[in-house]
């Protein structure tokens, strides 16, 4: 959502007369900065997405906002933080209000936040919670766990056919535990038949 009239945004991308015949010679950074400055004439924007990579600093808070395959970095300065609300958590859905700026140090588009509030659990956090609840209901989280031996009698490895990782594993085992028993099961690891083949190799 964009505050203000949308006509300014449309006219921003309308080509000037004879633009193709008279290209301007500018640097990418300068061109990007000019576009952002013209976008800012529209006013504040509101973006909603899932929060990732929250990092707090003395000068402010940074995080990435993801939405339908796209993403934008957000910067919440300490000055803005003192004036508005910023309550975001990793994996949660949030709504951020701010202005688009050009981050010179990164050379990328950034959203300078004025307000950032959660709007509900993010898709990733929700899926994790659902999976945990299913495991708990099935009793898989509560059942006693068998202690693992210091060294197993045999190390079994399922690998793709002619996989290079097989040689890597053999090399490491030869260096650390020469003669240790290894068993490789080569299966197809891609395609519709892969799940059944891997399950049979495990059995």
Helices and strands as residue ranges (DSSP letters): H 7-12, H 28-40, E 45-57, E 60-67, E 70-77, H 78-83, E 86-87, E 92-103, E 108-121, H 123-137, E 155-160, H 165-176, E 182-187, H 194-202
